[in-house]
């Protein structure tokens, strides 16, 4: 059974930093691309960042470029999201995802070919593993 558990969210002031962690068990992480999504109250879920199986290919939403960094430690089955210079608009619940189709759909919305990050044959991969989320709150 695959489990995805996020941690590290908190209430912080504007300009501060947080490191989110995502521990994944029940699969060999190096076989999969990973991503962080977020959902603010009353808004749709949006992609934030993703990384290929090695972590060497990454993509980011324009709103977080230069402030957020996704990384992964396959030996520890853990994915990280370093967030810096947090803003009130970053307030959201952050979800870690191992889901090629969701990642592909998001990459298309930012005009990045999914094959840039995903392995060939991603369209036929139906796995979908998500955590319960961890919340970042940045008061305005």
C-alpha positions in Angstrom: 0.0 0.0 0.0 1.4 3.3 -1.0 1.3 6.1 1.5 2.2 9.8 0.9 2.6 12.0 4.0 3.4 15.7 3.8 4.8 17.8 6.7 6.4 21.1 7.4 3.5 23.5 6.8 3.1 26.4 9.3 1.9 29.9 9.8 4.7 32.3 8.9 5.1 36.0 8.2 5.6 37.5 4.8 9.2 37.0 3.6 9.9 33.9 5.7 10.8 30.4 4.5 9.6 26.9 5.0 10.7 23.5 4.0 8.0 21.0 3.1 8.7 17.3 3.2 6.9 14.4 1.6 7.6 10.9 2.7 6.4 8.2 0.3 6.3 4.6 1.2 5.2 1.5 -0.6 6.9 2.1 -3.9 10.4 2.7 -5.4 10.4 6.4 -5.7 13.1 6.5 -8.4 10.6 5.0 -10.8 8.4 8.0 -10.7 8.2 11.7 -11.3 6.8 13.7 -8.4 5.1 17.1 -8.0 3.7 19.6 -5.5 0.3 21.1 -6.0 -1.5 23.6 -3.9 -5.1 24.6 -3.3 -6.1 27.9 -1.7 -9.5 28.3 0.0 -12.2 28.8 -2.7 -9.8 28.2 -5.5 -8.9 25.3 -7.8 -5.9 23.2 -7.3 -2.8 24.4 -9.1 0.5 22.9 -9.9 3.5 24.4 -8.1 6.6 22.3 -9.1 7.5 18.9 -10.5 10.7 16.9 -10.9 11.6 13.9 -13.0 12.7 10.6 -11.5 16.3 11.9 -10.9 15.4 15.4 -9.8 17.6 16.9 -12.6 14.6 18.1 -14.6 12.3 20.4 -12.8 9.5 22.8 -13.8 7.8 25.5 -11.8 4.7 27.7 -11.9 5.6 31.3 -12.8 4.3 32.5 -9.5 6.9 30.6 -7.6 9.9 30.7 -9.9 13.0 31.9 -8.1 11.4 31.4 -4.7 10.5 27.7 -4.5 12.8 24.7 -5.1 11.7 21.1 -5.5 14.2 18.3 -4.7 14.1 14.6 -4.0 16.1 12.0 -2.1 15.3 8.7 -3.7 17.3 6.8 -1.2 15.1 8.2 1.6 11.9 8.1 -0.6 11.4 11.8 0.3 10.5 14.8 -1.8 11.1 18.4 -0.6 9.8 21.8 -1.4 11.9 24.7 -0.2 9.8 27.8 -0.1 11.4 31.2 0.3 10.2 34.8 0.5 6.7 33.6 1.2 3.8 35.9 0.3 0.1 36.0 1.4 -0.9 34.6 -2.0 1.1 31.4 -1.2 -1.4 30.6 1.5 -2.8 27.2 0.6 -2.8 23.5 1.4 0.2 21.9 -0.4 -0.1 18.4 -1.7 2.6 16.0 -2.8 1.6 13.9 -5.8 2.9 10.8 -7.6 0.6 11.0 -10.6 1.9 11.2 -14.1 -1.5 12.2 -15.6 -2.0 15.1 -13.2 1.6 16.2 -13.8 1.1 16.0 -17.6 -2.1 18.0 -17.4 -0.5 20.7 -15.4 2.6 20.9 -17.6 0.4 21.4 -20.7 -1.3 24.4 -19.0 2.2 26.0 -18.7 3.1 25.1 -22.2 5.8 22.5 -21.2 5.7 19.2 -23.1 5.1 16.5 -20.5 7.9 14.4 -22.0 10.3 17.0 -20.7 9.8 15.6 -17.2 7.9 12.4 -17.6 9.1 9.1 -18.8 8.0 7.8 -22.3 4.8 6.0 -22.0 3.5 8.3 -19.3 0.0 8.4 -20.9 -0.4 4.7 -20.1 0.7 5.0 -16.5 -2.4 5.2 -14.3 -0.9 5.5 -10.8 -2.3 8.3 -8.7 -0.9 8.8 -5.2 -1.6 11.9 -3.2 -1.1 12.9 0.4 -3.6 14.7 2.7 -1.7 18.0 2.4 0.2 20.4 4.7 -1.0 23.9 5.1 1.1 27.1 4.7 -0.5 30.3 6.0 1.0 33.7 5.3 -1.1 36.4 6.9 -1.5 39.6 4.9 
